[in-house]
Amino acid sequence: MAEENNIQVPRVKLGNQGLQVSKLGFGCMGLSGAYNSPLSDEDGINIIKHAYNKGITFFDTADIYGNKANEVLVGKALKQLPRENIQLATKFGIVNADISNMVVKGTPEYVRSCCEASLKRLDVDYIDLYYQHRVDKSVPIEDTMGELKKLVEEGKIRYIGLSEASPDTIRRAHAVHPITAVQMEWSLWTRDIEEEIIPLCRELGIGIVPYSPLGRGFFGGRAIVDNVTADSSLTLHPRFKGDNLDKNKKIYGRIESLGKKHQYTPAQLALAWVFKQGEDAVPIPGTTKIKNLDQNIGALGVKLSENDLKELSDAVPIHEVAGARSYEGLDNMVWKFASTPPKDSRVST
């Protein structure tokens, strides 16, 4: 098993605009609930501080997490850490995160108001990396990016990111102001970004931030070793339900067997696979447990040959993964936009 105590978390360039981050980031969403019950401020702050003391400096939040409570929690933690050493990322754009009533907004006025509100909740003077969380298809991406560019010029944000954006949107956004990072789901069982998004990011010099690199905890044993609680959003996720879960347990069994063979945990193998996809990929797994955080750090020390990596990939054939990667109904749902669709046919996709 990888010994995390002896591992130094390296620093890497995220994109080619000058941002440097720890090779392993920390997704803060779960600290305020989502897959689990929210932690107390004290426990959440302790986990963030532990991550920092272990060498993680890249922390990811969003205004929608915990209905704004997550940014407040992260802000409190930052008061106990040297701000100049932290790379803080947050997001805007989702007005309502209810899966049955998802609303997104990307008007210039909304961009600015969200940024100002996040700065206040985080109690910081600037945001290192500010993402559009989801693209508002009713607003040309050029309009949204124009306001983000102004915020960079004013020093309120330092770098711009996009989350779950299409190749066309990424290109058009990058033409207005360089995009530093694109955040997308990427893991052993979610690889649909490899065909177009990854090559495009590498062509344009954009860093890649894989979220849910452990398959929303699946490769850490969620729903297999650990139960999914009734208050978890995973009860609505197709891959964690009924026959789909039964089929996916077979995939976990293969990774578990490979873990025993290589003397690593399944989570460490799954995270190491993401690390091995390139230096420009900086995953941001989240956890509410110090033990799991230390194991994630240990994944940086996993040694895998090319044959080992192929063996890992082959153990998770994408056509065998049961269930969509998004929440039930989300892929087929008509997203609701808070703005009136423009006449401009170049709306974002």
Secondary structure as UniProt FT lines:
FT   HELIX           4..6
FT   STRAND          11..13
FT   STRAND          20..22
FT   STRAND          26..27
FT   HELIX           29..32
FT   HELIX           41..53
FT   TURN            54..55
FT   STRAND          58..60
FT   TURN            63..64
FT   HELIX           65..68
FT   HELIX           69..78
FT   TURN            79..80
FT   HELIX           83..85
FT   STRAND          87..92
FT   STRAND          94..96
FT   HELIX           99..101
FT   STRAND          103..104
FT   HELIX           108..122
FT   STRAND          127..132
FT   TURN            137..138
FT   HELIX           141..153
FT   TURN            154..155
FT   STRAND          157..163
FT   HELIX           167..176
FT   STRAND          181..185
FT   TURN            188..189
FT   HELIX           192..194
FT   TURN            195..196
FT   HELIX           197..204
FT   STRAND          207..211
FT   TURN            213..217
FT   HELIX           218..220
FT   TURN            223..225
FT   TURN            230..231
FT   HELIX           233..236
FT   HELIX           238..240
FT   HELIX           242..262
FT   HELIX           266..275
FT   TURN            276..277
FT   TURN            279..280
FT   HELIX           290..298
FT   HELIX           299..301
FT   HELIX           306..314
FT   HELIX           318..320
FT   TURN            328..332
FT   STRAND          336..337
FT   TURN            345..346
//
